[in-house]
Amino acid sequence: MTAVLVLAVAAPPSAAADDNLAALLAQARFSHMQAGAVAPPWRVVGLPGQKIPLTRFDIQAQDDGLVALRIRADASYGNLVFDAGSAQVHPAARLRWRWRLERGLPASDLRTREGDDAPLKVCVLFDMPLDGMSFGEQASLRIARALSGEPLPAATLCYVWDRLLPAGSIVPNVFSARVRYMVAGQGPPRPGQWMPVDRPLAEDFLRAFGHETRSLPPLIALAVGADADNTGGSSLAVVGDLLLVQP
């Protein structure tokens, strides 16, 4: 599925002030929610006119007592989005969370169209200027924006759990170069085992998009998701609170 379209059906900009982004994200912690449907400001987003099922998201108390987000993909697509407006993030900011993969996607391969599914991902959407992109990339993005009627982001970095690629690998999405994957979790599922993740946002962004820009652009949204529409598989994962830590 064309990831740039899916991630960026981003609703109207939120009123989040730049300095308050970390605080607002902390207030929207999954661990503070009641079991059941995910509470605002998080919202489920799919493709325009999507006909395949949406990936399912709900809040659930875990066996270890922690309250976290459960993500279930069954030949489905969907993302849980937190709109950030246009927040200028500190160059030394870090994004932290923990996640757990209970059931993976044995047929997934992010390097191929038929295998382009991720059982677990945390994505960061940036308002990157277009002037660093090639003419062809600019034209493609403008066409996609016109067709979707949405202000699609020029740069989306997705941290994924992948069964094949080494940790730290960066690969472009096979449908759109506007999305880059970075492997933050690697290997088979680890039922019941939490994996902590602590990523330097600016460093990771420049590794993925540094050939197109020299600085970290404003952050416009965060998204958590899983998709199994290309492989037709079924996955189950759990994600804890997302925290933006700024100096």
N, C-alpha and C positions, 0 to 999 in steps of 0.2 A: 504494500500500500504506500502511496506517496506521502511519506512522513511529514514533509513540509506543510502539506495541506492539513493533516490531522492535528498536528501540534499547534497550529496557528489559528485555529478557528477561535481565536482569542477574542473574547467579548470586548466591550468598550473598556478603555483604560480605567483602572481603579483609582481611587483617591489616595493611594498610598504615597506618602511623602518619602523622599529618598532616605532621610535620616531615620525614618521609622520602619523601614522594611524589615530589619532584623526583629524588631519588637512585634510587629504585626504577624510575622511568620511564627514567632514563639507563642503568640496568643492563639494561633490556629493549629496548635499541636494536636496530633491524633490522640495522644494519651490523655488529653483533657476532655475528649468527647464521650458521649454515651454510646453504648453498644447499639449497632444498627446502621442506619444511613449516615453517610459522611455529612457533617454540618458545613454550612457556608463559613468562610468565603470560598472553600474548595468547591469545584463543580466538575461534573463529568462532561467531556467533550468528545465528539466523534467527527466523522467526515460529513460534509454537506450531502444531504440525501442518502446517508448511509443505510444500506439494506442488510448488511451482515450484522450479527448481534454485537452489542456493546460489551466490552470487558466489564466485569462486575467489581464494584468496590464497596466494602463495608468495614465498619469498626467492630473489632472483636477482642475480648479479653483472652489472652494466651494462657497456656498451661503454667507458665512461669509467673503469672499474675500481671504481666504488662498488658496495657491496652494499646493496640496497634492497628494499622490499616491492612486488611486482607484484600488481595488482588487475585481474581479468578478469570482466566482467559480460556474460552472454549470456541475455537475457530472464530475468534472475535477480534475487535479492535476498539480501543478507547483509552483516554487519558484523563487523569484527575488533575485539574489545573488550578493554580493559585496565581491570580493576576497581580502584578507588581507595579502597574503604571509604567513609569520610566525611572528606575532607580539607579543612580550612579553608585556602583559598589566599590569599596576600597580595594586598591590593588593587592593588598595582603589578606583580603577576606577569604575565609574557608567555609566550605559547605560540608556539614557533618550529618550523618544519619547511620542507622544500622538496618540491615535487611536480612531476610532468610528465604532461601528458595526451597520449598517443600517438594514441588514437582516441576520438572523442566520440560523442554521441548526437544526430544531426541533428533528431530529432523531439521532443526534450525541451522542456518548458516548465513550470517549477515553479509557474506560476500556474494550471495546469489539472490536473484529475484524470488525464486520459488522457496528459498529458505529464510527470507528476510523477516524473521519474527524474533522477539525478545521476551523471555518469560518474566523479566523484571528490568525496569529502567527508571532512572531519575534524570529528567531533562531540564536544561536551563536555556531560556530563549532570550536572545539579545537583539537590540535594535542597532545593528551594524550598518554604517553608511554603505551605499552601493558603489561609491567611486573606486573602491579597491578591487572590485570584482571585474571579471572579463566582460566584454560587451555581450557575449552570448549568455553568460550567467545573469547579467542584468535584464536582458530581454526575456529570458525564461521566467525570472521571478515576477516581472511586471505582467506577463501573460497569466501566470498562476494567480496573481492578485486580482486581476481583472475577472478571470473565470470564477474564482471563489467568492469575490466580493468582500474579502477579508484582508486586513493589513498583515500579510504573512511576514514573519521575521526573516531577515537575511542570514541569520546564523543561529542554529540550535545545536547545542552540545548535549548529547545523551550519554550518561553513564549507564552501562548495561552489565548484566550478568550473562556471560557467554560460555558455552561448553567447549569451544574449539580454540579461540584466539588467546594468546598469552595476556596476562594482566598488564595493563598499560598500553595495549595496542590501540591505535586509532585507525578507523576505517570510515570512508564516506558511505552514506546511505546509497544503495544501488539505484534508488529512484530519484534522488535529489542530492546534489552536492551542497545544498544549504543545510543539510543535517550531517553531523559527524558523530560516530559512535566512539566512546572510549571504554575499554573493558576495565571495570572496577571490581567485578566479581567473576571468578573463573572456575570452570570445572563442573562436575555433576551437582545435583541437588544435595543439600545438607540438612535433612529434616531435623527440626528442633534446635539447630545451631545458628545463633545470631552472628553476623559478620559486621564489624564496625567499618565505616568508610569515612575518611577525612581527606577532602580534596581542596587544593589551592586553586580557586576559580580562575584567576587571571593567568596563572601559569598553564593550566590545562587549556583554557580558551586559546591562548596564543600558540600552543602546540598544534591545535586543530585548525585555527584560522589565521595564524600569524603571517601567512603569505598574502593575506588580503587586507590586514590592518595591523597597526603597531600598538594599539591600546585596547583596553577593555571597554566595550561600548555599554550603554545603559542596559540593565536587566529589565525585561518586560514581563516575564512570567516564569514560573516553575511548574513542572508537570511530573506526575508519577504514573506509570502505566505498565501494561503488558499487552502483547498482541500475538495472536496465533491464527490469523486469517489466511496467511500464505501456506503454512504447513498443515492447517486443519487440526492442529494438536490441542492439548489441554494442559494448562499450567496452573500452579498455585504458589503464591508467594506472600510474604508478610513484610511490611515496611514500618519502621518506627518513625519518630519525629524528625523532621528536617529542620536543622538549625543553621542559620547564617551567622558566623562568628566574625566580627569586624574589630580591628585593633582600636 
